[in-house]
Amino acid sequence: MMPLQGGLSVERMCELAPASRAGFYRWLQMPVSVEEEMEVRSLIQQIAIEHRRRYGYRRIAAELRRRGMAVNHKRVVRIMREDNLLAVQPRQFVVTTKSDHKLEVYLNLPPRRLKLTGVDQPWMADFNPHSIERNSFTLTRSKRM
């Protein structure tokens, strides 16, 4: 149902206003005026910049509805793609290393006196300091140098 339809069917509306159903649907398919398109585009850009490009298409569509402009979310997505207004979500820095332990820290370097006798020989392993504290010495990652 359309918002201004008021519970009437399309057929009944066309009877009340002498118009054909085909004419009504053709009227619905009319292209949007350039002025309205530019107004919507301008509002979308303004909202995106106001919120430092943190708003995605859903939030922008909701903001447009709050401001009294009925715009389909697919249209908002299309305009945002055309104007390259994709939302940028900042990644929060997550600390993954516990560096306040009292264990000795060794450099992750091979010994200088290491003599290589073939291809693909120097390998090192990283131990998790948490497992060292528990005396379990679990190999968590190995890599080729």
C-alpha positions as CSV (number, residue, x, y, z in Angstrom):
1,M,0.0,0.0,0.0
2,M,1.1,3.5,-0.7
3,P,1.3,6.0,2.2
4,L,-1.5,8.3,0.9
5,Q,-3.7,5.5,-0.3
6,G,-5.9,5.5,2.8
7,G,-7.0,1.9,2.6
8,L,-8.4,2.3,-0.9
9,S,-7.4,-0.1,-3.6
10,V,-5.8,1.1,-6.8
11,E,-8.9,0.1,-8.7
12,R,-11.2,2.1,-6.4
13,M,-9.0,5.2,-6.6
14,C,-9.0,5.0,-10.4
15,E,-12.8,4.8,-10.4
16,L,-13.1,7.9,-8.1
17,A,-10.6,9.9,-10.2
18,P,-11.5,9.0,-13.8
19,A,-8.2,7.5,-14.7
20,S,-7.1,4.1,-16.0
21,R,-5.0,1.7,-13.8
22,A,-2.4,1.6,-16.6
23,G,-2.1,5.4,-16.5
24,F,-1.8,5.3,-12.7
25,Y,1.1,2.8,-12.9
26,R,2.7,4.7,-15.7
27,W,2.5,7.8,-13.5
28,L,4.3,5.8,-10.7
29,Q,7.1,4.9,-13.1
30,M,7.8,8.6,-14.1
31,P,11.4,9.5,-13.5
32,V,12.3,11.6,-10.5
33,S,13.0,15.3,-11.3
34,V,16.6,16.4,-11.3
35,E,15.9,19.0,-8.6
36,E,14.6,16.4,-6.2
37,E,17.5,14.1,-7.0
38,M,20.0,16.8,-6.3
39,E,18.2,17.7,-3.1
40,V,18.2,14.1,-1.9
41,R,21.9,13.8,-2.9
42,S,22.8,17.0,-1.1
43,L,21.0,15.9,2.1
44,I,22.7,12.5,2.0
45,Q,26.1,14.1,1.6
46,Q,25.3,16.6,4.4
47,I,24.3,13.8,6.8
48,A,27.3,11.7,5.9
49,I,29.7,14.6,6.6
50,E,27.8,15.6,9.8
51,H,28.4,12.2,11.2
52,R,32.0,11.9,10.0
53,R,31.1,9.1,7.6
54,R,30.2,6.8,10.4
55,Y,26.6,6.4,9.2
56,G,25.7,3.7,6.7
57,Y,22.8,3.7,4.4
58,R,20.3,2.4,7.0
59,R,21.1,5.2,9.4
60,I,21.1,7.8,6.7
61,A,17.7,6.6,5.4
62,A,16.3,6.8,8.9
63,E,17.7,10.3,9.3
64,L,16.1,11.4,6.0
65,R,12.8,10.0,7.3
66,R,13.2,11.9,10.6
67,R,13.8,15.1,8.5
68,G,10.5,14.4,6.6
69,M,11.8,13.0,3.3
70,A,10.5,9.6,2.3
71,V,13.4,8.0,0.4
72,N,13.8,4.3,-0.3
73,H,16.9,2.7,1.3
74,K,17.9,1.2,-2.1
75,R,18.0,4.8,-3.5
76,V,20.2,5.9,-0.6
77,V,22.6,3.0,-1.2
78,R,22.8,3.8,-5.0
79,I,23.5,7.5,-4.3
80,M,26.1,6.7,-1.6
81,R,27.9,4.3,-4.0
82,E,27.8,6.9,-6.8
83,D,29.2,9.6,-4.5
84,N,31.7,7.2,-2.8
85,L,30.2,7.9,0.7
86,L,30.7,4.5,2.2
87,A,30.7,4.3,6.0
88,V,34.1,3.9,7.6
89,Q,34.1,2.1,10.9
90,P,37.2,2.7,13.0
91,R,38.8,-0.4,14.2
92,Q,39.6,-0.4,17.9
93,F,43.1,-1.4,18.9
94,V,43.1,-4.7,20.7
95,V,46.1,-5.6,22.8
96,T,47.0,-9.3,22.3
97,T,50.3,-9.4,24.1
98,K,50.7,-9.5,27.8
99,S,54.0,-7.6,28.2
100,D,53.9,-7.0,32.0
101,H,55.3,-10.4,32.8
102,K,58.6,-10.9,34.8
103,L,60.1,-13.3,32.3
104,E,63.2,-12.5,30.3
105,V,62.6,-11.3,26.8
106,Y,64.8,-12.8,24.0
107,L,65.2,-11.4,20.5
108,N,63.7,-13.4,17.8
109,L,66.9,-13.8,15.9
110,P,68.9,-16.9,14.9
111,P,72.3,-17.5,16.4
112,R,75.1,-15.8,14.5
113,R,77.2,-18.9,14.4
114,L,74.4,-20.8,12.6
115,K,75.7,-22.5,9.5
116,L,73.1,-23.3,6.8
117,T,73.8,-26.5,4.8
118,G,70.6,-26.5,2.7
119,V,67.5,-24.7,1.5
120,D,64.6,-23.9,3.9
121,Q,66.6,-24.6,7.1
122,P,66.3,-21.8,9.6
123,W,63.1,-22.1,11.6
124,M,62.1,-20.4,14.7
125,A,59.2,-21.0,17.2
126,D,57.3,-18.5,19.3
127,F,56.2,-19.5,22.7
128,N,53.2,-18.0,24.4
129,P,54.4,-16.3,27.7
130,H,51.1,-17.3,29.3
131,S,51.8,-21.0,28.8
132,I,55.3,-20.5,30.1
133,E,54.0,-19.2,33.4
134,R,52.0,-22.3,33.7
135,N,55.0,-24.5,32.8
136,S,53.3,-26.1,29.9
137,F,55.4,-24.7,27.1
138,T,52.8,-25.1,24.3
139,L,54.1,-24.2,20.9
140,T,51.7,-21.6,19.6
141,R,53.2,-20.6,16.3
142,S,56.2,-21.6,14.2
143,K,57.5,-19.8,11.2
144,R,60.1,-20.0,8.6
145,M,62.6,-17.1,8.7
